[in-house]
Amino acid sequence: MNEIGIKLKMLRIQKGATLKAVSEATGLSHFRISKLENGIYNINIRDLILLKKYYDTTYEYILDYKLPEMANLGKVDNAVDLATLLSKKYNL
């Protein structure tokens, strides 16, 4: 399990949600959510946007262990800002 996977699983458990409930609310398959939580799949921008909205959290909260330097870059308010930030930071 990777740090983002641990964070996603913690968020789901704290919300008292099943994989099925998250799947139905986000449109992601329960298989994909399980693989993300277990670190088998890497999170992509689409997953991040959907899960951030479902868990009513921030991008920074989900990614803070993976990208700790984001804390110094200011608040990311939307997916466009996040994509721009990541593209510049990691030459994507």
C-alpha contacts under 8 A as a table, 3 or more apart, distances in Angstrom:
res1	aa1	res2	aa2	distance
1	M	5	G	5.94
1	M	6	I	6.43
1	M	37	E	6.91
1	M	38	N	4.57
1	M	39	G	4.50
1	M	40	I	7.52
2	N	5	G	5.17
2	N	6	I	6.19
2	N	37	E	7.89
2	N	38	N	6.99
2	N	39	G	4.97
3	E	6	I	5.08
3	E	7	K	6.21
3	E	65	Y	6.11
3	E	66	K	6.70
4	I	7	K	4.99
4	I	8	L	6.16
4	I	36	L	8.00
4	I	37	E	7.37
4	I	39	G	7.61
4	I	62	I	6.31
4	I	63	L	6.36
4	I	65	Y	7.04
4	I	66	K	6.74
5	G	8	L	5.11
5	G	9	K	6.16
5	G	36	L	5.54
5	G	37	E	3.77
5	G	38	N	5.59
5	G	39	G	5.34
6	I	9	K	5.19
6	I	10	M	6.10
6	I	37	E	6.08
6	I	38	N	7.42
7	K	10	M	5.08
7	K	11	L	6.17
7	K	37	E	7.86
7	K	62	I	6.29
8	L	11	L	5.12
8	L	12	R	6.24
8	L	36	L	7.82
8	L	37	E	5.84
8	L	62	I	7.17
9	K	12	R	5.09
9	K	13	I	6.15
9	K	37	E	5.50
10	M	13	I	5.15
10	M	14	Q	5.98
11	L	14	Q	5.12
11	L	15	K	6.16
11	L	55	Y	6.71
12	R	15	K	5.15
12	R	16	G	6.22
12	R	17	A	5.42
12	R	18	T	7.20
12	R	19	L	8.00
12	R	22	V	7.80
12	R	55	Y	7.58
13	I	16	G	4.88
13	I	17	A	6.12
13	I	18	T	7.85
14	Q	17	A	7.80
15	K	55	Y	7.62
17	A	20	K	7.95
17	A	21	A	5.86
17	A	22	V	6.57
18	T	21	A	5.10
18	T	22	V	6.39
19	L	22	V	5.23
19	L	23	S	6.00
19	L	30	H	5.31
19	L	33	I	6.89
19	L	34	S	7.14
20	K	23	S	4.96
20	K	24	E	6.10
20	K	30	H	5.74
21	A	24	E	5.20
21	A	25	A	6.17
22	V	25	A	5.17
22	V	26	T	5.98
22	V	28	L	7.72
22	V	30	H	7.42
22	V	33	I	7.99
22	V	54	Y	7.61
23	S	26	T	5.35
23	S	27	G	5.40
23	S	28	L	4.97
23	S	29	S	5.29
23	S	30	H	5.15
23	S	33	I	7.34
24	E	27	G	5.56
24	E	28	L	7.39
25	A	54	Y	7.15
26	T	50	L	5.77
26	T	51	L	6.95
26	T	54	Y	6.82
28	L	32	R	6.54
28	L	33	I	6.80
28	L	47	D	7.59
29	S	32	R	5.18
29	S	33	I	6.40
30	H	33	I	5.08
30	H	34	S	6.10
31	F	34	S	5.20
31	F	35	K	6.23
32	R	35	K	5.03
32	R	36	L	6.11
32	R	41	Y	7.58
33	I	36	L	5.05
33	I	37	E	6.13
34	S	37	E	5.10
34	S	38	N	6.15
35	K	38	N	5.11
35	K	39	G	6.09
35	K	40	I	5.00
35	K	41	Y	5.42
36	L	39	G	5.17
36	L	40	I	6.05
36	L	41	Y	4.98
36	L	42	N	6.26
36	L	43	I	6.43
37	E	40	I	7.77
38	N	41	Y	7.78
39	G	42	N	6.61
43	I	47	D	6.04
43	I	48	L	6.47
44	N	47	D	5.36
44	N	48	L	6.12
45	I	48	L	5.02
45	I	49	I	6.14
45	I	79	A	7.78
45	I	83	A	7.47
46	R	49	I	5.24
46	R	50	L	6.30
47	D	50	L	5.28
47	D	51	L	6.01
48	L	51	L	5.28
48	L	52	K	5.81
48	L	59	Y	7.33
49	I	52	K	5.26
49	I	53	K	6.27
49	I	59	Y	7.96
49	I	79	A	6.68
50	L	53	K	5.32
50	L	54	Y	6.21
51	L	54	Y	4.96
51	L	55	Y	5.94
52	K	55	Y	5.38
52	K	56	D	5.78
52	K	57	T	5.34
52	K	58	T	6.02
52	K	59	Y	6.38
52	K	62	I	7.61
53	K	56	D	4.98
53	K	57	T	6.78
57	T	61	Y	6.73
57	T	62	I	7.69
58	T	61	Y	5.21
58	T	62	I	6.65
59	Y	62	I	5.33
59	Y	63	L	6.06
59	Y	76	V	7.10
59	Y	82	L	7.89
60	E	63	L	5.10
60	E	64	D	5.28
60	E	70	M	6.99
60	E	71	A	7.22
60	E	75	K	7.84
60	E	76	V	7.49
61	Y	64	D	5.43
62	I	65	Y	7.79
63	L	66	K	5.20
63	L	67	L	5.74
63	L	68	P	7.52
64	D	67	L	5.20
64	D	68	P	4.80
64	D	69	E	7.91
64	D	70	M	7.09
64	D	71	A	7.47
65	Y	68	P	5.46
67	L	70	M	5.75
68	P	71	A	6.12
69	E	72	N	5.71
69	E	73	L	7.19
70	M	73	L	5.07
70	M	74	G	7.17
71	A	74	G	6.31
71	A	75	K	7.80
76	V	79	A	7.95
76	V	81	D	5.87
76	V	82	L	5.94
77	D	81	D	6.61
77	D	82	L	7.71
78	N	81	D	5.42
78	N	82	L	6.33
79	A	82	L	4.93
79	A	83	A	6.00
80	V	83	A	5.15
80	V	84	T	6.06
81	D	84	T	5.13
81	D	85	L	6.00
82	L	85	L	5.08
82	L	86	L	6.09
83	A	86	L	5.24
83	A	87	S	5.93
84	T	87	S	5.09
84	T	88	K	6.17
85	L	88	K	5.37
85	L	89	K	6.00
86	L	89	K	5.05
86	L	90	Y	5.80
86	L	91	N	7.67
86	L	92	L	7.17
87	S	90	Y	5.51
87	S	91	N	5.19
87	S	92	L	4.45
88	K	91	N	5.24
88	K	92	L	6.94
89	K	92	L	7.98
